[in-house]
Amino acid sequence: MSDKFAKHKQPWKADEVAKLRTLAAKGKGLKEIAKALNRSEESTKERAKIDGIGIAKLR
């Protein structure tokens, strides 16, 4: 396995949530947002759901 994500089960910080909101508002996709936050796609998707943030579904 690779050490792709070093933040295993780390709590979300306010600045990370703010960046998530900003990137989602710009219409970025889940994969791109997760990479920018250095988080897994599952973690990013779950946090967006908790905060009611809509992430664009890129096709």
N, CA, C, O and CB atoms as a CASP TS submission, in Angstrom:
PFRMAT TS
TARGET T0000
AUTHOR 0000-0000-0000
METHOD Language model
MODEL 1
PARENT N/A
ATOM      1  N   MET     1       0.836  -1.197   0.000  1.00  0.00           N
ATOM      2  CA  MET     1       0.000   0.000   0.000  1.00  0.00           C
ATOM      3  C   MET     1       0.874   1.251   0.000  1.00  0.00           C
ATOM      4  O   MET     1       2.019   1.237   0.451  1.00  0.00           O
ATOM      5  CB  MET     1      -0.947   0.003   1.219  1.00  0.00           C
ATOM      6  N   SER     2       0.319   2.291  -0.501  1.00  0.00           N
ATOM      7  CA  SER     2       1.065   3.551  -0.522  1.00  0.00           C
ATOM      8  C   SER     2       0.609   4.458   0.615  1.00  0.00           C
ATOM      9  O   SER     2      -0.468   4.273   1.182  1.00  0.00           O
ATOM     10  CB  SER     2       0.889   4.265  -1.880  1.00  0.00           C
ATOM     11  N   ASP     3       1.423   5.415   0.930  1.00  0.00           N
ATOM     12  CA  ASP     3       1.089   6.393   1.979  1.00  0.00           C
ATOM     13  C   ASP     3       0.457   7.616   1.341  1.00  0.00           C
ATOM     14  O   ASP     3       0.887   8.743   1.585  1.00  0.00           O
ATOM     15  CB  ASP     3       2.351   6.798   2.798  1.00  0.00           C
ATOM     16  N   LYS     4      -0.562   7.394   0.522  1.00  0.00           N
ATOM     17  CA  LYS     4      -1.185   8.475  -0.220  1.00  0.00           C
ATOM     18  C   LYS     4      -1.860   9.494   0.699  1.00  0.00           C
ATOM     19  O   LYS     4      -1.720  10.702   0.509  1.00  0.00           O
ATOM     20  CB  LYS     4      -2.194   7.914  -1.193  1.00  0.00           C
ATOM     21  N   PHE     5      -2.595   8.991   1.699  1.00  0.00           N
ATOM     22  CA  PHE     5      -3.273   9.880   2.632  1.00  0.00           C
ATOM     23  C   PHE     5      -2.727   9.626   4.025  1.00  0.00           C
ATOM     24  O   PHE     5      -2.933   8.557   4.600  1.00  0.00           O
ATOM     25  CB  PHE     5      -4.813   9.674   2.591  1.00  0.00           C
ATOM     26  N   ALA     6      -2.037  10.604   4.554  1.00  0.00           N
ATOM     27  CA  ALA     6      -1.409  10.461   5.865  1.00  0.00           C
ATOM     28  C   ALA     6      -2.348  10.833   7.004  1.00  0.00           C
ATOM     29  O   ALA     6      -2.020  10.609   8.169  1.00  0.00           O
ATOM     30  CB  ALA     6      -0.164  11.313   5.937  1.00  0.00           C
ATOM     31  N   LYS     7      -3.498  11.389   6.693  1.00  0.00           N
ATOM     32  CA  LYS     7      -4.422  11.878   7.719  1.00  0.00           C
ATOM     33  C   LYS     7      -5.519  10.863   8.002  1.00  0.00           C
ATOM     34  O   LYS     7      -6.676  11.115   7.665  1.00  0.00           O
ATOM     35  CB  LYS     7      -5.042  13.208   7.291  1.00  0.00           C
ATOM     36  N   HIS     8      -5.207   9.757   8.590  1.00  0.00           N
ATOM     37  CA  HIS     8      -6.224   8.756   8.855  1.00  0.00           C
ATOM     38  C   HIS     8      -7.113   9.160  10.020  1.00  0.00           C
ATOM     39  O   HIS     8      -6.654   9.322  11.150  1.00  0.00           O
ATOM     40  CB  HIS     8      -5.579   7.415   9.133  1.00  0.00           C
ATOM     41  N   LYS     9      -8.407   9.321   9.715  1.00  0.00           N
ATOM     42  CA  LYS     9      -9.433   9.669  10.703  1.00  0.00           C
ATOM     43  C   LYS     9      -9.095  10.913  11.521  1.00  0.00           C
ATOM     44  O   LYS     9      -9.329  10.955  12.729  1.00  0.00           O
ATOM     45  CB  LYS     9      -9.649   8.510  11.635  1.00  0.00           C
ATOM     46  N   GLN    10      -8.554  11.903  10.867  1.00  0.00           N
ATOM     47  CA  GLN    10      -8.255  13.170  11.528  1.00  0.00           C
ATOM     48  C   GLN    10      -9.490  14.056  11.483  1.00  0.00           C
ATOM     49  O   GLN    10     -10.212  14.053  10.486  1.00  0.00           O
ATOM     50  CB  GLN    10      -7.042  13.879  10.860  1.00  0.00           C
ATOM     51  N   PRO    11      -9.745  14.809  12.539  1.00  0.00           N
ATOM     52  CA  PRO    11     -10.903  15.715  12.524  1.00  0.00           C
ATOM     53  C   PRO    11     -10.709  16.837  11.499  1.00  0.00           C
ATOM     54  O   PRO    11      -9.585  17.242  11.200  1.00  0.00           O
ATOM     55  CB  PRO    11     -11.135  16.317  13.930  1.00  0.00           C
ATOM     56  N   TRP    12     -11.822  17.318  10.977  1.00  0.00           N
ATOM     57  CA  TRP    12     -11.772  18.401  10.003  1.00  0.00           C
ATOM     58  C   TRP    12     -11.549  19.722  10.716  1.00  0.00           C
ATOM     59  O   TRP    12     -12.161  19.993  11.749  1.00  0.00           O
ATOM     60  CB  TRP    12     -13.064  18.448   9.167  1.00  0.00           C
ATOM     61  N   LYS    13     -10.681  20.529  10.167  1.00  0.00           N
ATOM     62  CA  LYS    13     -10.428  21.868  10.708  1.00  0.00           C
ATOM     63  C   LYS    13     -11.318  22.871   9.970  1.00  0.00           C
ATOM     64  O   LYS    13     -11.769  22.619   8.853  1.00  0.00           O
ATOM     65  CB  LYS    13      -8.911  22.259  10.572  1.00  0.00           C
ATOM     66  N   ALA    14     -11.556  24.002  10.614  1.00  0.00           N
ATOM     67  CA  ALA    14     -12.434  25.029  10.037  1.00  0.00           C
ATOM     68  C   ALA    14     -11.917  25.506   8.676  1.00  0.00           C
ATOM     69  O   ALA    14     -12.710  25.745   7.765  1.00  0.00           O
ATOM     70  CB  ALA    14     -12.558  26.225  10.999  1.00  0.00           C
ATOM     71  N   ASP    15     -10.596  25.646   8.531  1.00  0.00           N
ATOM     72  CA  ASP    15     -10.051  26.120   7.257  1.00  0.00           C
ATOM     73  C   ASP    15     -10.231  25.078   6.145  1.00  0.00           C
ATOM     74  O   ASP    15     -10.377  25.441   4.978  1.00  0.00           O
ATOM     75  CB  ASP    15      -8.562  26.465   7.415  1.00  0.00           C
ATOM     76  N   GLU    16     -10.223  23.796   6.498  1.00  0.00           N
ATOM     77  CA  GLU    16     -10.449  22.751   5.501  1.00  0.00           C
ATOM     78  C   GLU    16     -11.902  22.766   5.023  1.00  0.00           C
ATOM     79  O   GLU    16     -12.176  22.596   3.835  1.00  0.00           O
ATOM     80  CB  GLU    16     -10.091  21.368   6.079  1.00  0.00           C
ATOM     81  N   VAL    17     -12.810  22.968   5.945  1.00  0.00           N
ATOM     82  CA  VAL    17     -14.236  23.038   5.579  1.00  0.00           C
ATOM     83  C   VAL    17     -14.481  24.269   4.706  1.00  0.00           C
ATOM     84  O   VAL    17     -15.249  24.214   3.745  1.00  0.00           O
ATOM     85  CB  VAL    17     -15.141  23.085   6.857  1.00  0.00           C
ATOM     86  N   ALA    18     -13.828  25.370   5.043  1.00  0.00           N
ATOM     87  CA  ALA    18     -13.966  26.593   4.245  1.00  0.00           C
ATOM     88  C   ALA    18     -13.446  26.369   2.823  1.00  0.00           C
ATOM     89  O   ALA    18     -14.055  26.821   1.853  1.00  0.00           O
ATOM     90  CB  ALA    18     -13.209  27.765   4.913  1.00  0.00           C
ATOM     91  N   LYS    19     -12.315  25.669   2.711  1.00  0.00           N
ATOM     92  CA  LYS    19     -11.738  25.379   1.389  1.00  0.00           C
ATOM     93  C   LYS    19     -12.666  24.434   0.617  1.00  0.00           C
ATOM     94  O   LYS    19     -12.832  24.575  -0.594  1.00  0.00           O
ATOM     95  CB  LYS    19     -10.312  24.751   1.529  1.00  0.00           C
ATOM     96  N   LEU    20     -13.263  23.481   1.319  1.00  0.00           N
ATOM     97  CA  LEU    20     -14.224  22.573   0.697  1.00  0.00           C
ATOM     98  C   LEU    20     -15.398  23.359   0.119  1.00  0.00           C
ATOM     99  O   LEU    20     -15.815  23.116  -1.013  1.00  0.00           O
ATOM    100  CB  LEU    20     -14.725  21.531   1.716  1.00  0.00           C
ATOM    101  N   ARG    21     -15.930  24.299   0.896  1.00  0.00           N
ATOM    102  CA  ARG    21     -17.048  25.142   0.435  1.00  0.00           C
ATOM    103  C   ARG    21     -16.641  25.961  -0.794  1.00  0.00           C
ATOM    104  O   ARG    21     -17.393  26.054  -1.765  1.00  0.00           O
ATOM    105  CB  ARG    21     -17.519  26.088   1.572  1.00  0.00           C
ATOM    106  N   THR    22     -15.457  26.544  -0.741  1.00  0.00           N
ATOM    107  CA  THR    22     -14.973  27.384  -1.844  1.00  0.00           C
ATOM    108  C   THR    22     -14.824  26.579  -3.127  1.00  0.00           C
ATOM    109  O   THR    22     -15.289  27.001  -4.186  1.00  0.00           O
ATOM    110  CB  THR    22     -13.635  28.030  -1.477  1.00  0.00           C
ATOM    111  N   LEU    23     -14.174  25.420  -3.035  1.00  0.00           N
ATOM    112  CA  LEU    23     -13.950  24.595  -4.226  1.00  0.00           C
ATOM    113  C   LEU    23     -15.269  24.062  -4.786  1.00  0.00           C
ATOM    114  O   LEU    23     -15.449  23.997  -6.002  1.00  0.00           O
ATOM    115  CB  LEU    23     -13.008  23.426  -3.896  1.00  0.00           C
ATOM    116  N   ALA    24     -16.184  23.685  -3.905  1.00  0.00           N
ATOM    117  CA  ALA    24     -17.486  23.190  -4.359  1.00  0.00           C
ATOM    118  C   ALA    24     -18.267  24.303  -5.056  1.00  0.00           C
ATOM    119  O   ALA    24     -18.942  24.062  -6.057  1.00  0.00           O
ATOM    120  CB  ALA    24     -18.299  22.629  -3.170  1.00  0.00           C
ATOM    121  N   ALA    25     -18.173  25.517  -4.524  1.00  0.00           N
ATOM    122  CA  ALA    25     -18.864  26.663  -5.113  1.00  0.00           C
ATOM    123  C   ALA    25     -18.310  26.989  -6.504  1.00  0.00           C
ATOM    124  O   ALA    25     -19.032  27.506  -7.357  1.00  0.00           O
ATOM    125  CB  ALA    25     -18.739  27.888  -4.196  1.00  0.00           C
ATOM    126  N   LYS    26     -17.035  26.688  -6.727  1.00  0.00           N
ATOM    127  CA  LYS    26     -16.420  26.921  -8.036  1.00  0.00           C
ATOM    128  C   LYS    26     -16.753  25.826  -9.034  1.00  0.00           C
ATOM    129  O   LYS    26     -16.359  25.901 -10.198  1.00  0.00           O
ATOM    130  CB  LYS    26     -14.921  27.035  -7.893  1.00  0.00           C
ATOM    131  N   GLY    27     -17.487  24.796  -8.575  1.00  0.00           N
ATOM    132  CA  GLY    27     -17.905  23.729  -9.483  1.00  0.00           C
ATOM    133  C   GLY    27     -16.874  22.630  -9.683  1.00  0.00           C
ATOM    134  O   GLY    27     -16.920  21.912 -10.683  1.00  0.00           O
ATOM    135  N   LYS    28     -15.954  22.492  -8.754  1.00  0.00           N
ATOM    136  CA  LYS    28     -14.938  21.445  -8.869  1.00  0.00           C
ATOM    137  C   LYS    28     -15.555  20.089  -8.546  1.00  0.00           C
ATOM    138  O   LYS    28     -16.544  20.008  -7.818  1.00  0.00           O
ATOM    139  CB  LYS    28     -13.739  21.733  -7.930  1.00  0.00           C
ATOM    140  N   GLY    29     -14.971  19.033  -9.086  1.00  0.00           N
ATOM    141  CA  GLY    29     -15.460  17.681  -8.850  1.00  0.00           C
ATOM    142  C   GLY    29     -14.909  17.101  -7.550  1.00  0.00           C
ATOM    143  O   GLY    29     -13.970  17.643  -6.966  1.00  0.00           O
ATOM    144  N   LEU    30     -15.496  16.005  -7.108  1.00  0.00           N
ATOM    145  CA  LEU    30     -15.120  15.362  -5.853  1.00  0.00           C
ATOM    146  C   LEU    30     -13.649  14.958  -5.834  1.00  0.00           C
ATOM    147  O   LEU    30     -12.948  15.184  -4.848  1.00  0.00           O
ATOM    148  CB  LEU    30     -15.991  14.143  -5.613  1.00  0.00           C
ATOM    149  N   LYS    31     -13.194  14.365  -6.918  1.00  0.00           N
ATOM    150  CA  LYS    31     -11.803  13.899  -6.995  1.00  0.00           C
ATOM    151  C   LYS    31     -10.827  15.061  -6.843  1.00  0.00           C
ATOM    152  O   LYS    31      -9.840  14.959  -6.114  1.00  0.00           O
ATOM    153  CB  LYS    31     -11.550  13.174  -8.327  1.00  0.00           C
ATOM    154  N   GLU    32     -11.100  16.140  -7.518  1.00  0.00           N
ATOM    155  CA  GLU    32     -10.243  17.322  -7.481  1.00  0.00           C
ATOM    156  C   GLU    32     -10.235  17.975  -6.100  1.00  0.00           C
ATOM    157  O   GLU    32      -9.188  18.403  -5.616  1.00  0.00           O
ATOM    158  CB  GLU    32     -10.697  18.329  -8.529  1.00  0.00           C
ATOM    159  N   ILE    33     -11.403  18.049  -5.473  1.00  0.00           N
ATOM    160  CA  ILE    33     -11.507  18.644  -4.138  1.00  0.00           C
ATOM    161  C   ILE    33     -10.762  17.784  -3.123  1.00  0.00           C
ATOM    162  O   ILE    33     -10.014  18.305  -2.295  1.00  0.00           O
ATOM    163  CB  ILE    33     -12.991  18.805  -3.723  1.00  0.00           C
ATOM    164  N   ALA    34     -10.966  16.469  -3.185  1.00  0.00           N
ATOM    165  CA  ALA    34     -10.307  15.553  -2.249  1.00  0.00           C
ATOM    166  C   ALA    34      -8.790  15.659  -2.369  1.00  0.00           C
ATOM    167  O   ALA    34      -8.079  15.647  -1.364  1.00  0.00           O
ATOM    168  CB  ALA    34     -10.759  14.101  -2.504  1.00  0.00           C
ATOM    169  N   LYS    35      -8.306  15.761  -3.589  1.00  0.00           N
ATOM    170  CA  LYS    35      -6.857  15.871  -3.802  1.00  0.00           C
ATOM    171  C   LYS    35      -6.324  17.187  -3.242  1.00  0.00           C
ATOM    172  O   LYS    35      -5.253  17.214  -2.636  1.00  0.00           O
ATOM    173  CB  LYS    35      -6.522  15.760  -5.304  1.00  0.00           C
ATOM    174  N   ALA    36      -7.057  18.266  -3.438  1.00  0.00           N
ATOM    175  CA  ALA    36      -6.635  19.579  -2.942  1.00  0.00           C
ATOM    176  C   ALA    36      -6.602  19.614  -1.416  1.00  0.00           C
ATOM    177  O   ALA    36      -5.767  20.301  -0.827  1.00  0.00           O
ATOM    178  CB  ALA    36      -7.571  20.672  -3.468  1.00  0.00           C
ATOM    179  N   LEU    37      -7.506  18.875  -0.777  1.00  0.00           N
ATOM    180  CA  LEU    37      -7.578  18.852   0.689  1.00  0.00           C
ATOM    181  C   LEU    37      -6.708  17.754   1.300  1.00  0.00           C
ATOM    182  O   LEU    37      -6.582  17.669   2.521  1.00  0.00           O
ATOM    183  CB  LEU    37      -9.019  18.664   1.135  1.00  0.00           C
ATOM    184  N   ASN    38      -6.112  16.921   0.458  1.00  0.00           N
ATOM    185  CA  ASN    38      -5.311  15.777   0.903  1.00  0.00           C
ATOM    186  C   ASN    38      -6.162  14.847   1.776  1.00  0.00           C
ATOM    187  O   ASN    38      -5.716  14.364   2.817  1.00  0.00           O
ATOM    188  CB  ASN    38      -4.056  16.258   1.685  1.00  0.00           C
ATOM    189  N   ARG    39      -7.386  14.613   1.328  1.00  0.00           N
ATOM    190  CA  ARG    39      -8.338  13.740   2.014  1.00  0.00           C
ATOM    191  C   ARG    39      -8.833  12.698   1.017  1.00  0.00           C
ATOM    192  O   ARG    39      -8.698  12.877  -0.194  1.00  0.00           O
ATOM    193  CB  ARG    39      -9.536  14.559   2.616  1.00  0.00           C
ATOM    194  N   SER    40      -9.402  11.616   1.524  1.00  0.00           N
ATOM    195  CA  SER    40      -9.975  10.608   0.633  1.00  0.00           C
ATOM    196  C   SER    40     -11.282  11.152   0.053  1.00  0.00           C
ATOM    197  O   SER    40     -11.902  12.058   0.610  1.00  0.00           O
ATOM    198  CB  SER    40     -10.218   9.255   1.389  1.00  0.00           C
ATOM    199  N   GLU    41     -11.679  10.577  -1.073  1.00  0.00           N
ATOM    200  CA  GLU    41     -12.939  11.001  -1.691  1.00  0.00           C
ATOM    201  C   GLU    41     -14.114  10.680  -0.772  1.00  0.00           C
ATOM    202  O   GLU    41     -15.068  11.454  -0.688  1.00  0.00           O
ATOM    203  CB  GLU    41     -13.130  10.318  -3.063  1.00  0.00           C
ATOM    204  N   GLU    42     -14.048   9.540  -0.084  1.00  0.00           N
ATOM    205  CA  GLU    42     -15.127   9.147   0.824  1.00  0.00           C
ATOM    206  C   GLU    42     -15.266  10.141   1.974  1.00  0.00           C
ATOM    207  O   GLU    42     -16.375  10.541   2.332  1.00  0.00           O
ATOM    208  CB  GLU    42     -14.875   7.737   1.374  1.00  0.00           C
ATOM    209  N   SER    43     -14.142  10.531   2.543  1.00  0.00           N
ATOM    210  CA  SER    43     -14.147  11.481   3.660  1.00  0.00           C
ATOM    211  C   SER    43     -14.688  12.836   3.207  1.00  0.00           C
ATOM    212  O   SER    43     -15.492  13.458   3.901  1.00  0.00           O
ATOM    213  CB  SER    43     -12.724  11.642   4.242  1.00  0.00           C
ATOM    214  N   THR    44     -14.245  13.276   2.051  1.00  0.00           N
ATOM    215  CA  THR    44     -14.683  14.563   1.511  1.00  0.00           C
ATOM    216  C   THR    44     -16.180  14.541   1.215  1.00  0.00           C
ATOM    217  O   THR    44     -16.896  15.494   1.523  1.00  0.00           O
ATOM    218  CB  THR    44     -13.893  14.911   0.236  1.00  0.00           C
ATOM    219  N   LYS    45     -16.644  13.453   0.617  1.00  0.00           N
ATOM    220  CA  LYS    45     -18.060  13.310   0.284  1.00  0.00           C
ATOM    221  C   LYS    45     -18.912  13.315   1.553  1.00  0.00           C
ATOM    222  O   LYS    45     -19.958  13.962   1.597  1.00  0.00           O
ATOM    223  CB  LYS    45     -18.299  12.014  -0.516  1.00  0.00           C
ATOM    224  N   GLU    46     -18.467  12.596   2.583  1.00  0.00           N
ATOM    225  CA  GLU    46     -19.204  12.523   3.842  1.00  0.00           C
ATOM    226  C   GLU    46     -19.269  13.890   4.524  1.00  0.00           C
ATOM    227  O   GLU    46     -20.318  14.277   5.040  1.00  0.00           O
ATOM    228  CB  GLU    46     -18.556  11.498   4.779  1.00  0.00           C
ATOM    229  N   ARG    47     -18.156  14.618   4.527  1.00  0.00           N
ATOM    230  CA  ARG    47     -18.128  15.941   5.173  1.00  0.00           C
ATOM    231  C   ARG    47     -19.039  16.918   4.429  1.00  0.00           C
ATOM    232  O   ARG    47     -19.740  17.718   5.050  1.00  0.00           O
ATOM    233  CB  ARG    47     -16.678  16.496   5.224  1.00  0.00           C
ATOM    234  N   ALA    48     -19.025  16.850   3.114  1.00  0.00           N
ATOM    235  CA  ALA    48     -19.898  17.714   2.316  1.00  0.00           C
ATOM    236  C   ALA    48     -21.367  17.419   2.629  1.00  0.00           C
ATOM    237  O   ALA    48     -22.189  18.332   2.720  1.00  0.00           O
ATOM    238  CB  ALA    48     -19.620  17.522   0.802  1.00  0.00           C
ATOM    239  N   LYS    49     -21.683  16.140   2.792  1.00  0.00           N
ATOM    240  CA  LYS    49     -23.056  15.736   3.113  1.00  0.00           C
ATOM    241  C   LYS    49     -23.466  16.271   4.492  1.00  0.00           C
ATOM    242  O   LYS    49     -24.578  16.771   4.658  1.00  0.00           O
ATOM    243  CB  LYS    49     -23.189  14.190   3.074  1.00  0.00           C
ATOM    244  N   ILE    50     -22.574  16.166   5.471  1.00  0.00           N
ATOM    245  CA  ILE    50     -22.841  16.639   6.828  1.00  0.00           C
ATOM    246  C   ILE    50     -23.114  18.143   6.814  1.00  0.00           C
ATOM    247  O   ILE    50     -24.035  18.613   7.483  1.00  0.00           O
ATOM    248  CB  ILE    50     -21.651  16.313   7.765  1.00  0.00           C
ATOM    249  N   ASP    51     -22.321  18.893   6.058  1.00  0.00           N
ATOM    250  CA  ASP    51     -22.442  20.356   6.033  1.00  0.00           C
ATOM    251  C   ASP    51     -23.433  20.863   4.991  1.00  0.00           C
ATOM    252  O   ASP    51     -23.635  22.071   4.869  1.00  0.00           O
ATOM    253  CB  ASP    51     -21.095  20.971   5.774  1.00  0.00           C
ATOM    254  N   GLY    52     -24.052  19.955   4.239  1.00  0.00           N
ATOM    255  CA  GLY    52     -25.028  20.360   3.233  1.00  0.00           C
ATOM    256  C   GLY    52     -24.413  21.080   2.050  1.00  0.00           C
ATOM    257  O   GLY    52     -25.015  21.993   1.485  1.00  0.00           O
ATOM    258  N   ILE    53     -23.207  20.666   1.679  1.00  0.00           N
ATOM    259  CA  ILE    53     -22.490  21.267   0.558  1.00  0.00           C
ATOM    260  C   ILE    53     -22.689  20.380  -0.675  1.00  0.00           C
ATOM    261  O   ILE    53     -22.416  19.181  -0.638  1.00  0.00           O
ATOM    262  CB  ILE    53     -20.965  21.444   0.889  1.00  0.00           C
ATOM    263  N   GLY    54     -23.157  20.973  -1.744  1.00  0.00           N
ATOM    264  CA  GLY    54     -23.351  20.232  -2.977  1.00  0.00           C
ATOM    265  C   GLY    54     -22.077  20.220  -3.802  1.00  0.00           C
ATOM    266  O   GLY    54     -21.475  21.264  -4.052  1.00  0.00           O
ATOM    267  N   ILE    55     -21.672  19.025  -4.225  1.00  0.00           N
ATOM    268  CA  ILE    55     -20.486  18.882  -5.069  1.00  0.00           C
ATOM    269  C   ILE    55     -20.938  18.512  -6.469  1.00  0.00           C
ATOM    270  O   ILE    55     -21.773  17.626  -6.653  1.00  0.00           O
ATOM    271  CB  ILE    55     -19.502  17.811  -4.497  1.00  0.00           C
ATOM    272  N   ALA    56     -20.384  19.193  -7.443  1.00  0.00           N
ATOM    273  CA  ALA    56     -20.761  18.978  -8.846  1.00  0.00           C
ATOM    274  C   ALA    56     -20.376  17.570  -9.286  1.00  0.00           C
ATOM    275  O   ALA    56     -19.325  17.048  -8.914  1.00  0.00           O
ATOM    276  CB  ALA    56     -20.088  20.030  -9.761  1.00  0.00           C
ATOM    277  N   LYS    57     -21.246  16.974 -10.082  1.00  0.00           N
ATOM    278  CA  LYS    57     -20.960  15.653 -10.647  1.00  0.00           C
ATOM    279  C   LYS    57     -20.455  15.879 -12.066  1.00  0.00           C
ATOM    280  O   LYS    57     -21.236  16.135 -12.983  1.00  0.00           O
ATOM    281  CB  LYS    57     -22.237  14.711 -10.627  1.00  0.00           C
ATOM    282  N   LEU    58     -19.156  15.783 -12.231  1.00  0.00           N
ATOM    283  CA  LEU    58     -18.564  16.025 -13.546  1.00  0.00           C
ATOM    284  C   LEU    58     -18.760  14.796 -14.429  1.00  0.00           C
ATOM    285  O   LEU    58     -18.684  13.658 -13.967  1.00  0.00           O
ATOM    286  CB  LEU    58     -17.056  16.372 -13.419  1.00  0.00           C
ATOM    287  N   ARG    59     -19.013  15.057 -15.706  1.00  0.00           N
ATOM    288  CA  ARG    59     -19.250  13.944 -16.636  1.00  0.00           C
ATOM    289  C   ARG    59     -18.243  13.951 -17.738  1.00  0.00           C
ATOM    290  O   ARG    59     -18.283  13.090 -18.616  1.00  0.00           O
ATOM    291  CB  ARG    59     -20.647  14.007 -17.220  1.00  0.00           C
TER
END
